[in-house]
Structures are given as structure tokens and as C-alpha cells.
Amino acid sequence: MVSFLGYNILWGIASDKLYQTYQVFADAGSNLELRALTVGQDYYFAIEAFNENGVSKMSEVVYIEP
């Protein structure tokens, strides 16, 4: 079993432009209040997990409409 130290949450305004990243450590819990978003803006998100061996493949990109 592989354990992860945390996750990188990537987001952006287009599915191929996930230029922003927020890093969350696994012991921080499963909730995140991301206060860097603009009201009324469409966003795309993906997640990567990481541990001492490196970073996983990026998840499928998910679209969230306002």
C-alpha cells in the first residue's frame, strides 16, 4: 500500500491552463476553503498526490461552473 503525504490541487480557467496550485498535507483533513477564486468565474480542477517518492499522475480534469 502506498501512503501519500499530501495533495496538489491544480486549478485554472481552462482545462489545459491549470496554472494555479494549492498544496495540502494529508494530516490537514479532507476539507479545504480555497479563497483565491473569483465569483462568477468558470474553473477547472485536477488533483495530484505526492509522497517522498514523487508526484502521481494528474487526475481527470473536472469542470465547475459558477
RADA-V490237 format. One line per field, one symbol per residue. burial: b if it has 9 or more other C-alpha atoms within 8 Angstrom, else e. A space follows every 10 residues. Layout:
BEGIN
burial->???
END
This chain:
BEGIN
burial->eeebbbbbbb bbbebeebee beebebeeee eeeeeeeeee bbbbbbbbbb beeeeeeeee eebeee
END
